[in-house]
Amino acid sequence: MTGRGWRRLTVQNWFVVMIAAITIVVGICTVVGAVMLERTNRLSDHLTDRLSPARIEGTELQTVLVDQETGVRGYLLTDNRQFLEPYASGVVAERRQYELIEGLLRDRPDLVKGLHEIRDAAAAWRKEYAEPLIADKQAGKEISAVRAESGKPAFDQVRTLLAAQNDRLSKARDDARTELAAVHNLRNWAFIAMPIFFLIFGIAIAVLLRRAVGRPLDELRVASRHVAGGNFNHHIPAHGPADIREVALDVEAMRTRIVAALEASREHEAMLSSQAADLDAQAVELRRSNAELEQFAYVASHDLQEPLRKIATFCQLLAKRYGDVLDERGAQYIHFAVDGATRMQGLINDLLSYSRVGRLYDARRPVNLELKLDKALQNLAATFEETGAVVERPDSLPQIVGDPTLLSLLWQNLIGNAIKFRHPDRPPVIRVECEQVQEKEWRFCVRDNGIGVDPEFADKIFVIFQRLHSREAYSGTGIGLAMCKKIVENHGGHIWLDTSHSGDGARICFTLRTDTPSSETRIAAATSSTRGSSS
């Protein structure tokens, strides 16, 4: 593989190549070891199971043949038939020895040939000498000394062949021993060389991996630590396998972007520092404006209502003193003036209450909603007696962290709103529902059987001063539900009209948390646009 080809390899490819190389080397060593073991076992088996037993059996064969020759000579000299017993048993044993030795030497044709020569020579000795003389002796013929010694050359030939065969067996056994020792030495050297080769090969692989993988990783790690330590101008080198180079290039690109971002951040910091003075000035102006708003609220709650009270009072005095003088139209004008002044007072009071939500009423503490609902129902007691309204409430309500005054006002506005928009043909029935939706969040719903709200006005009813009905049909300033929305959002929840509610009336739901809402939630609620509803 060329240098460019090696550079395209990833770390995983490097390890695959190394594992493949180790596998090949292990396979070669295994094959070499197996061949050596097989050859050693084969030579050892040939020596111990064939040549050595064949040499022993050859010696036994020589003994058997000598016993035959001795038995024949003894019988011829003494005419004692007991000497024929070694001869007869020797003939049987000779045949058995031939078969045994031939089986042991079947893979050595040269040694088998020598065995056949011995067998043929022994058979010729018996046929030409032993058997004729034994037959003549048994027939009572006289055997001369010359004739008795006539078989000696033939048996000497057998002795010569036996000696030669034994020499060949000894030489084959010695050769096998020498070859076995050489193979043993070769095997031992091979087994000694294998771990040395593995050690060298392992060191080579470790050095190669260190140079190809470890060193580039170290360079990348050191360079990354320089950058992480704040030296953002330190260059990230890209060396080593493909994936390490890609990581290094990505880190270098990230470093470049960080440097660019730092430059932009320094520019922004300079711009922000120049804006800090403006913000401080705006903060001073905002505090002054808030103080003026507090003063305006005080004036609105006291000074602005005084002229309205005078207008209403003197109009009532006019109606009382000159009521019999004024005609019907004049009385109506006085009534309009009194009603306008009264409504203006109510509107001012409602606006003040709306502006104070989250600003003056912000005493956060654990509040029992059951007690706040009881207080709201007590405040509406007269309305309940007048309309015959009935409130169905759950057995228990949770404890909420919030402002007690605002939460009581929330219940009062929602239930009062449900009574106000009752159906003319049936007494109002209001049901309060409660359900835990999350670990620290509860959902509450106020459902009535009144005239209901068209779903298209689901958002409009929570906008301040928005009315769905004329003032003559339903009284009010249009701030009630807008104040409910502001109270709920100030407590970190939200309020909505349940448009999926089926049946008569309307169902308004809101959520409250059992813990203190975050500062971000309260700021969002305080700075949200002023929106309300018809009440």
C-alpha positions as CSV (number, residue, x, y, z in Angstrom):
1,M,0.0,0.0,0.0
2,T,1.3,3.4,-0.9
3,G,1.9,6.3,1.6
4,R,-1.3,8.0,0.3
5,G,-3.2,4.7,0.9
6,W,-2.0,4.4,4.5
7,R,-3.1,8.0,5.1
8,R,-6.6,7.1,4.1
9,L,-6.8,4.4,6.8
10,T,-8.8,5.2,10.0
11,V,-7.8,4.1,13.5
12,Q,-10.2,1.3,13.2
13,N,-8.7,0.3,9.9
14,W,-5.2,0.4,11.5
15,F,-6.3,-2.0,14.2
16,V,-8.0,-4.3,11.6
17,V,-4.7,-4.4,9.6
18,M,-2.7,-5.2,12.8
19,I,-5.1,-7.9,13.9
20,A,-5.0,-9.4,10.4
21,A,-1.2,-9.4,10.5
22,I,-1.2,-11.0,14.0
23,T,-3.7,-13.6,12.8
24,I,-1.5,-14.5,9.8
25,V,1.6,-14.8,11.9
26,V,-0.2,-16.9,14.5
27,G,-1.5,-19.1,11.7
28,I,1.9,-19.6,10.2
29,C,3.4,-20.4,13.6
30,T,0.6,-22.8,14.3
31,V,1.1,-24.6,11.0
32,V,4.9,-24.9,11.6
33,G,4.3,-26.2,15.1
34,A,1.8,-28.7,13.9
35,V,4.1,-29.9,11.1
36,M,6.9,-30.3,13.6
37,L,4.8,-32.2,16.1
38,E,3.4,-34.4,13.4
39,R,6.8,-35.3,12.1
40,T,8.2,-35.9,15.6
41,N,5.2,-38.2,16.4
42,R,5.5,-40.0,13.1
43,L,9.3,-40.7,13.6
44,S,8.8,-41.6,17.2
45,D,6.0,-44.0,16.4
46,H,8.0,-45.6,13.5
47,L,10.9,-46.1,15.8
48,T,9.1,-47.4,18.9
49,D,6.2,-49.3,17.2
50,R,8.0,-50.7,14.1
51,L,11.8,-50.7,13.9
52,S,12.5,-51.6,17.6
53,P,9.9,-54.4,17.7
54,A,11.1,-55.7,14.3
55,R,14.7,-55.8,15.6
56,I,13.6,-57.7,18.6
57,E,11.5,-60.1,16.5
58,G,14.5,-60.6,14.1
59,T,16.6,-61.7,17.1
60,E,13.7,-64.1,18.0
61,L,13.6,-65.4,14.4
62,Q,17.3,-66.1,14.6
63,T,16.8,-68.0,17.8
64,V,14.0,-70.1,16.3
65,L,16.1,-71.0,13.2
66,V,19.1,-71.9,15.4
67,D,16.8,-74.1,17.5
68,Q,15.6,-75.9,14.3
69,E,19.2,-76.6,13.2
70,T,20.2,-77.7,16.7
71,G,17.2,-80.1,16.9
72,V,17.9,-81.7,13.5
73,R,21.6,-82.3,14.3
74,G,20.8,-83.7,17.7
75,Y,18.2,-86.1,16.3
76,L,20.6,-87.3,13.6
77,L,23.4,-87.8,16.0
78,T,21.4,-89.4,18.9
79,D,18.3,-90.8,17.2
80,N,16.4,-89.2,20.1
81,R,13.0,-88.0,18.9
82,Q,12.9,-85.4,21.6
83,F,15.3,-83.3,19.6
84,L,12.5,-83.0,16.9
85,E,10.2,-81.1,19.2
86,P,12.3,-77.9,19.1
87,Y,12.4,-78.3,15.3
88,A,8.7,-78.7,14.9
89,S,7.8,-75.9,17.3
90,G,10.5,-73.8,15.6
91,V,8.9,-74.2,12.2
92,V,5.6,-73.0,13.6
93,A,7.2,-70.1,15.4
94,E,9.2,-69.2,12.3
95,R,6.0,-68.7,10.3
96,R,4.5,-66.6,13.0
97,Q,7.7,-64.5,13.2
98,Y,7.7,-63.9,9.4
99,E,4.1,-62.6,9.5
100,L,4.8,-60.4,12.5
101,I,8.0,-59.0,11.2
102,E,6.5,-58.4,7.7
103,G,3.6,-56.5,9.3
104,L,6.0,-54.3,11.2
105,L,8.1,-53.6,8.1
106,R,5.4,-53.2,5.5
107,D,6.5,-49.6,4.8
108,R,10.2,-50.7,4.3
109,P,10.4,-52.8,1.1
110,D,14.1,-53.2,1.4
111,L,13.8,-54.8,4.8
112,V,10.9,-56.9,3.7
113,K,13.0,-58.2,0.8
114,G,15.7,-59.3,3.1
115,L,13.1,-61.1,5.3
116,H,11.9,-63.0,2.2
117,E,15.5,-64.0,1.4
118,I,15.8,-65.5,4.9
119,R,12.5,-67.3,4.5
120,D,13.5,-68.7,1.1
121,A,16.9,-69.8,2.4
122,A,15.5,-71.4,5.5
123,A,12.8,-73.2,3.4
124,A,15.5,-74.4,1.0
125,W,17.6,-75.7,4.0
126,R,14.6,-77.6,5.3
127,K,13.6,-79.0,1.9
128,E,17.1,-80.0,0.8
129,Y,18.6,-81.1,4.1
130,A,16.5,-81.3,7.2
131,E,13.4,-83.0,5.9
132,P,15.2,-85.7,3.7
133,L,17.6,-86.6,6.5
134,I,14.8,-86.7,9.1
135,A,12.8,-89.0,6.8
136,D,15.7,-91.3,6.2
137,K,16.6,-91.4,9.9
138,Q,13.0,-92.3,10.7
139,A,13.1,-95.0,8.0
140,G,16.1,-96.6,9.8
141,K,18.7,-95.7,7.2
142,E,22.2,-95.1,8.3
143,I,23.3,-91.4,8.0
144,S,26.9,-90.9,7.4
145,A,28.9,-88.1,9.1
146,V,29.6,-86.5,5.8
147,R,26.0,-86.4,4.9
148,A,25.0,-85.1,8.3
149,E,27.4,-82.2,7.9
150,S,26.2,-81.5,4.3
151,G,23.5,-79.0,5.4
152,K,25.9,-76.7,7.3
153,P,26.8,-74.5,4.3
154,A,23.1,-74.0,3.6
155,F,22.4,-73.0,7.2
156,D,25.4,-70.8,7.3
157,Q,23.8,-69.0,4.4
158,V,20.7,-68.5,6.5
159,R,23.0,-67.3,9.4
160,T,24.6,-64.8,7.0
161,L,21.2,-63.5,5.8
162,L,20.0,-63.2,9.4
163,A,23.1,-61.2,10.4
164,A,22.7,-59.0,7.4
165,Q,19.0,-58.4,8.1
166,N,19.8,-57.6,11.7
167,D,22.4,-55.2,10.6
168,R,20.0,-53.5,8.3
169,L,17.4,-53.3,11.1
170,S,20.0,-51.9,13.5
171,K,21.1,-49.4,10.9
172,A,17.4,-48.4,10.2
173,R,16.8,-48.0,13.9
174,D,19.9,-45.9,14.4
175,D,19.0,-43.7,11.4
176,A,15.5,-43.2,12.8
177,R,17.0,-42.3,16.1
178,T,19.3,-39.8,14.5
179,E,16.5,-38.3,12.4
180,L,14.2,-38.1,15.4
181,A,16.9,-36.3,17.4
182,A,17.4,-33.8,14.6
183,V,13.6,-33.2,14.3
184,H,13.5,-32.8,18.1
185,N,16.2,-30.2,18.0
186,L,14.5,-28.4,15.1
187,R,11.1,-28.5,16.9
188,N,12.7,-27.2,20.1
189,W,14.4,-24.3,18.2
190,A,11.1,-23.6,16.4
191,F,9.2,-23.4,19.7
192,I,12.0,-21.2,21.2
193,A,11.9,-18.9,18.1
194,M,8.1,-18.5,18.2
195,P,7.8,-16.5,21.4
196,I,10.9,-14.5,20.4
197,F,9.3,-13.8,17.1
198,F,6.0,-12.9,18.8
199,L,7.8,-10.5,21.1
200,I,9.6,-8.8,18.2
201,F,6.4,-8.7,16.2
202,G,4.5,-7.3,19.2
203,I,7.2,-4.6,19.7
204,A,7.0,-3.7,16.1
205,I,3.2,-3.4,16.1
206,A,3.4,-1.3,19.3
207,V,6.0,1.0,17.8
208,L,4.0,1.2,14.6
209,L,0.7,2.0,16.4
210,R,2.5,4.5,18.6
211,R,3.9,6.3,15.5
212,A,0.7,6.0,13.4
213,V,-2.0,6.5,16.1
214,G,-0.6,7.3,19.5
215,R,1.7,10.2,18.5
216,P,-1.0,12.1,16.4
217,L,-3.5,11.6,19.3
218,D,-0.9,13.1,21.8
219,E,-0.3,16.0,19.5
220,L,-4.0,16.6,19.2
221,R,-4.5,16.3,23.0
222,V,-1.6,18.7,23.8
223,A,-2.8,21.2,21.2
224,S,-6.4,21.0,22.4
225,R,-5.3,21.6,26.0
226,H,-3.3,24.7,24.8
227,V,-6.5,26.1,23.2
228,A,-8.6,25.0,26.2
229,G,-6.2,26.9,28.5
230,G,-6.8,30.1,26.6
231,N,-4.2,30.1,23.9
232,F,-6.7,30.4,21.1
233,N,-4.0,31.3,18.5
234,H,-2.3,27.9,19.0
235,H,-2.6,25.9,15.7
236,I,-4.1,22.4,15.8
237,P,-1.9,19.9,13.8
238,A,-3.6,17.3,11.5
239,H,-1.6,14.1,11.3
240,G,-2.1,10.4,11.6
241,P,-5.1,8.2,10.4
242,A,-8.0,9.7,8.5
243,D,-10.5,10.0,11.3
244,I,-7.9,11.6,13.7
245,R,-7.0,14.1,10.9
246,E,-10.7,14.8,10.5
247,V,-11.1,15.4,14.2
248,A,-8.1,17.7,14.2
249,L,-9.4,19.6,11.3
250,D,-12.8,20.0,13.0
251,V,-11.1,21.2,16.2
252,E,-9.0,23.6,14.1
253,A,-12.2,24.9,12.4
254,M,-13.8,25.3,15.9
255,R,-10.8,27.2,17.1
256,T,-11.0,29.5,14.2
257,R,-14.6,30.2,14.8
258,I,-13.9,30.8,18.5
259,V,-11.2,33.3,17.6
260,A,-13.7,35.0,15.3
261,A,-16.3,34.9,18.0
262,L,-13.9,36.4,20.5
263,E,-13.1,39.2,18.2
264,A,-16.8,39.9,17.7
265,S,-17.3,39.6,21.5
266,R,-14.7,42.2,22.2
267,E,-16.4,44.5,19.7
268,H,-19.8,43.8,21.4
269,E,-18.2,44.3,24.8
270,A,-17.0,47.7,23.8
271,M,-20.4,48.6,22.4
272,L,-22.1,47.3,25.6
273,S,-19.8,49.3,27.8
274,S,-20.8,52.4,25.9
275,Q,-24.4,51.5,26.4
276,A,-24.1,50.8,30.1
277,A,-24.1,54.5,30.9
278,D,-27.3,54.9,28.8
279,L,-28.9,52.0,30.7
280,D,-27.9,53.5,34.0
281,A,-29.5,56.8,33.0
282,Q,-32.6,55.0,31.8
283,A,-32.8,53.2,35.2
284,V,-32.7,56.5,37.0
285,E,-35.4,57.8,34.7
286,L,-37.5,54.7,35.2
287,R,-37.3,55.0,39.0
288,R,-38.4,58.6,38.6
289,S,-41.2,57.6,36.4
290,N,-42.3,54.9,38.9
291,A,-42.4,57.5,41.6
292,E,-44.6,59.7,39.4
293,L,-46.9,56.7,38.8
294,E,-47.2,56.1,42.5
295,Q,-48.1,59.7,42.9
296,F,-50.6,59.5,40.1
297,A,-52.2,56.4,41.7
298,Y,-52.5,58.4,45.0
299,V,-54.1,61.3,43.2
300,A,-56.4,59.0,41.2
301,S,-57.5,57.3,44.4
302,H,-58.2,60.5,46.3
303,D,-58.2,63.8,44.4
304,L,-59.8,62.6,41.2
305,Q,-62.7,61.0,43.0
306,E,-63.5,64.1,45.0
307,P,-65.0,66.0,42.1
308,L,-67.0,62.9,41.1
309,R,-68.5,62.6,44.6
310,K,-69.4,66.3,44.5
311,I,-71.1,65.9,41.1
312,A,-73.1,62.9,42.2
313,T,-74.0,64.5,45.6
314,F,-75.2,67.8,44.1
315,C,-77.1,66.1,41.3
316,Q,-78.9,64.1,43.9
317,L,-79.7,67.3,45.9
318,L,-81.0,68.9,42.7
319,A,-83.2,65.9,42.1
320,K,-84.4,66.0,45.7
321,R,-85.1,69.7,46.0
322,Y,-86.3,70.5,42.5
323,G,-87.7,67.1,41.5
324,D,-91.3,68.4,41.5
325,V,-90.3,71.3,39.3
326,L,-88.2,69.4,36.7
327,D,-90.0,67.6,33.9
328,E,-89.4,64.0,33.1
329,R,-86.5,64.8,30.7
330,G,-84.7,67.0,33.3
331,A,-85.0,64.2,35.9
332,Q,-83.6,61.8,33.3
333,Y,-80.6,64.1,32.7
334,I,-79.9,64.3,36.4
335,H,-80.1,60.5,36.6
336,F,-77.6,60.2,33.7
337,A,-75.2,62.6,35.5
338,V,-75.4,60.6,38.7
339,D,-75.0,57.3,36.9
340,G,-72.0,58.6,34.9
341,A,-70.2,59.9,38.0
342,T,-70.9,56.6,39.9
343,R,-69.6,54.6,37.0
344,M,-66.5,56.8,36.7
345,Q,-65.7,56.2,40.4
346,G,-66.1,52.4,39.9
347,L,-63.9,52.5,36.8
348,I,-61.2,54.5,38.6
349,N,-61.3,52.0,41.6
350,D,-61.1,49.0,39.2
351,L,-58.2,50.6,37.3
352,L,-56.3,51.2,40.5
353,S,-56.9,47.6,41.6
354,Y,-55.7,46.3,38.3
355,S,-52.5,48.5,38.4
356,R,-51.7,47.3,41.9
357,V,-51.7,43.6,41.0
358,G,-48.1,42.4,41.3
359,R,-47.0,45.8,42.5
360,L,-48.6,46.4,45.9
361,Y,-50.2,43.0,46.4
362,D,-47.2,40.8,46.5
363,A,-47.1,39.1,49.9
364,R,-45.9,35.7,48.9
365,R,-46.6,32.9,51.4
366,P,-48.4,29.6,51.6
367,V,-52.1,30.1,51.1
368,N,-55.0,27.7,51.8
369,L,-57.2,28.1,48.8
370,E,-60.2,26.6,50.7
371,L,-60.1,29.6,53.1
372,K,-59.7,32.1,50.2
373,L,-62.7,30.5,48.4
374,D,-64.7,30.7,51.7
375,K,-63.9,34.4,52.0
376,A,-64.9,35.1,48.3
377,L,-68.2,33.3,48.9
378,Q,-68.8,35.4,52.1
379,N,-68.1,38.6,50.0
380,L,-70.7,37.4,47.5
381,A,-73.3,36.4,50.1
382,A,-75.8,39.1,49.2
383,T,-75.5,38.2,45.5
384,F,-76.2,34.5,46.4
385,E,-79.3,35.4,48.3
386,E,-80.6,37.6,45.5
387,T,-80.0,35.1,42.7
388,G,-80.4,31.8,44.5
389,A,-77.0,30.7,43.2
390,V,-75.5,27.4,44.3
391,V,-71.7,26.6,44.4
392,E,-70.5,23.0,44.1
393,R,-66.9,22.7,45.4
394,P,-64.4,19.8,45.9
395,D,-63.9,18.3,49.3
396,S,-60.4,19.9,49.6
397,L,-58.2,22.4,47.8
398,P,-54.4,22.4,47.8
399,Q,-52.1,24.9,49.5
400,I,-50.6,27.4,47.0
401,V,-47.7,29.9,47.5
402,G,-49.0,33.3,46.6
403,D,-50.7,36.5,47.7
404,P,-53.7,35.9,49.9
405,T,-55.6,39.1,48.8
406,L,-55.1,38.4,45.1
407,L,-56.1,34.8,45.3
408,S,-59.3,35.7,47.2
409,L,-60.0,38.4,44.6
410,L,-59.4,35.7,41.9
411,W,-62.1,33.5,43.3
412,Q,-64.5,36.4,43.9
413,N,-64.1,37.7,40.3
414,L,-64.6,34.3,38.6
415,I,-67.6,33.2,40.7
416,G,-69.1,36.7,40.5
417,N,-68.6,36.7,36.8
418,A,-70.4,33.3,36.5
419,I,-73.4,34.7,38.6
420,K,-73.6,37.9,36.5
421,F,-73.9,36.1,33.2
422,R,-76.5,33.6,34.5
423,H,-79.3,32.3,32.3
424,P,-82.6,34.1,32.9
425,D,-84.6,30.9,32.9
426,R,-82.7,28.9,35.6
427,P,-80.9,29.7,38.8
428,P,-77.1,29.7,38.5
429,V,-75.1,26.6,39.5
430,I,-71.4,27.1,39.7
431,R,-69.0,24.1,40.0
432,V,-65.4,24.5,41.2
433,E,-63.1,21.7,39.9
434,C,-59.5,20.9,41.0
435,E,-56.9,18.5,39.5
436,Q,-53.2,18.0,39.9
437,V,-51.5,18.0,36.4
438,Q,-47.8,18.0,37.5
439,E,-45.8,17.4,40.6
440,K,-46.1,21.1,41.6
441,E,-48.9,22.4,39.4
442,W,-52.7,22.3,39.8
443,R,-55.4,23.1,37.4
444,F,-58.6,24.7,38.6
445,C,-61.9,25.2,36.6
446,V,-65.0,27.3,37.3
447,R,-68.0,26.0,35.4
448,D,-71.4,27.6,35.2
449,N,-74.8,27.0,33.6
450,G,-75.2,30.6,32.3
451,I,-75.4,32.0,28.9
452,G,-71.9,30.9,27.9
453,V,-69.3,32.4,25.6
454,D,-68.8,31.9,21.9
455,P,-65.4,30.1,21.2
456,E,-64.5,32.9,18.8
457,F,-64.3,35.3,21.7
458,A,-62.0,33.0,23.8
459,D,-59.1,35.5,23.8
460,K,-61.2,38.6,23.7
461,I,-62.8,38.1,27.1
462,F,-59.4,38.5,28.9
463,V,-58.6,41.9,27.2
464,I,-59.1,44.9,29.4
465,F,-62.3,47.0,28.6
466,Q,-63.5,44.5,26.1
467,R,-67.2,43.8,26.4
468,L,-69.4,41.2,24.6
469,H,-72.7,42.8,25.8
470,S,-74.1,46.3,26.1
471,R,-73.8,48.2,29.4
472,E,-77.6,48.2,29.7
473,A,-77.7,44.4,29.5
474,Y,-74.9,43.7,31.9
475,S,-73.2,46.2,34.2
476,G,-69.5,46.4,34.8
477,T,-66.3,48.1,33.7
478,G,-64.8,45.2,31.6
479,I,-61.8,44.7,33.9
480,G,-62.8,41.6,36.0
481,L,-61.5,38.8,33.8
482,A,-58.5,40.9,32.7
483,M,-57.6,41.2,36.4
484,C,-58.0,37.4,36.8
485,K,-55.6,36.9,34.0
486,K,-53.1,39.3,35.5
487,I,-53.4,37.6,39.0
488,V,-52.9,34.1,37.5
489,E,-49.9,35.1,35.4
490,N,-48.3,37.0,38.3
491,H,-48.4,33.6,40.2
492,G,-46.7,31.8,37.3
493,G,-49.8,30.2,35.8
494,H,-52.1,30.8,32.8
495,I,-55.8,31.1,32.3
496,W,-58.1,30.2,29.4
497,L,-61.6,29.6,28.2
498,D,-62.2,25.8,27.8
499,T,-63.6,25.8,24.2
500,S,-64.0,22.0,24.3
501,H,-66.6,22.3,27.1
502,S,-69.9,20.8,26.0
503,G,-73.2,21.7,27.5
504,D,-74.7,24.9,28.9
505,G,-72.6,27.8,30.3
506,A,-68.9,28.5,30.2
507,R,-65.9,26.8,31.7
508,I,-62.9,28.9,32.6
509,C,-59.7,27.1,33.7
510,F,-56.4,28.3,35.2
511,T,-53.3,26.8,36.7
512,L,-51.3,27.6,39.9
513,R,-48.1,26.2,41.3
514,T,-47.5,25.0,44.8
515,D,-44.0,26.7,44.8
516,T,-42.9,30.2,44.3
517,P,-42.8,31.1,40.6
518,S,-39.5,32.0,39.1
519,S,-38.3,35.6,38.7
520,E,-38.4,35.2,34.9
521,T,-42.1,34.2,35.1
522,R,-43.0,37.1,37.4
523,I,-41.1,39.6,35.2
524,A,-42.9,38.2,32.1
525,A,-46.2,38.6,33.8
526,A,-45.4,42.1,35.0
527,T,-44.3,43.3,31.6
528,S,-47.0,41.5,29.5
529,S,-49.4,43.7,27.6
530,T,-52.4,44.9,29.4
531,R,-55.3,42.7,28.4
532,G,-58.7,42.1,30.0
533,S,-62.2,40.9,29.5
534,S,-65.8,41.7,29.9
535,S,-67.1,41.0,33.4
